[in-house]
């Protein structure tokens, strides 16, 4: 699939809007994590919007990379991600993953 392919995603739970989160420290760290873990060019990752598709859209993000990505997020954000928090929606779009990361950081 093409890296530029995106899908539309919206938050049904009323969490902070993705545009408001873009440009935050969480956004910068998450972009670096994706670049490092998936071996993606940082310039390419910088183009991600809230609707940019992740799992199923980035060939680099396969099931093995998901485990590495989540572990790296735990390390860099100093959070714990429970197995029951991980589902298809979490990795569906960049916006969903960013909102999740921000929510976890504010819980801690």
N, C-alpha and C positions, 0 to 999 in steps of 0.2 A: 504494500500500500504506500501511497505517497505521503511523505512527512507533512505536507501542507494540508492534508485532509483533516477536516474538523467536523465535530458534531455539536449540536446545540445542547446545552445543559443549563438547567435552572435549579435553584435551591428551593425546595418545597418547605423546608423547616424554618425559613425566615432568618437563617444565619447571615452574618455580615456579607454584604455584596462583594463579589470578586473584584470589580473595578476599584472599590475602596481599599481592598487588600493589596492590589498591585502597587508596587513601589515601596512596600513595607519591608522590614527586616526579614520577616517570614518569607516573603516572596523572593527576596534575593538569595536567601539560604536554600530554599527549595529549588530554585533554578540551578544553583551550583550543584546540589545533590543530583539532580537529573542529569546534568552535564557529566559529572564525575562517574556516576554509577553506570549510565548507559553509553558513555563515550561519545556523547553528542557535542557538536561544536557549540560553544557558549553563545555565539551570535545567532545560531538557529534557535536555541532555547529562549533567547531574549525576545523572539518574535511570538512566543506562546501567548495566547489570550485565554480568557476563561473558558472559551468554547473549544479550544484545541483538544482534539481527541488524543488519549494516551494509550491505554491497553486496547489492543486490536487495531491501532492506527500507527503505532511506532513499532517497527519490526524488532527494534532493540529491546523493547519492554515485553519479554516473554515471561513465562511463569517462574523461571529461575531468577530472572532479574527483579521480579516483584519482591521476592524474599530479601534480596540484597538491598533494594530500594527502601523497604520498610525498616530494615535494621539500621541503615545509614540515617534515615530520618530520626529514629529513636536516639541515635548517638549525637547527632548534630543539634537536635531540638531539645534534648534532655527530657524525652517523653517516653511513655510506655504505650505501645499499641497492642491491644488485646485482639486475639484471633477473631472474636465475634464482631469486632469493629471493621473488619476487612471484608468488603463485598465488591461486586462489579461496579456499583455506582461510585465507590471511592476512587477508583482508577479510571473512570470513564472519561473525565476531562481534567485539564489542568486546574480549572476553577474549583472543581470538587475536591481535588487533592489539596489545593491551597487553603480552601475554607476549613478542611479537616485539620490541617497542620496548625492553622491559627487557633482553632477551637481547642486543640490539645495543649498548645502553649499557654493559653489563658487559663486552662484548668489547673495547670501545674503550679 
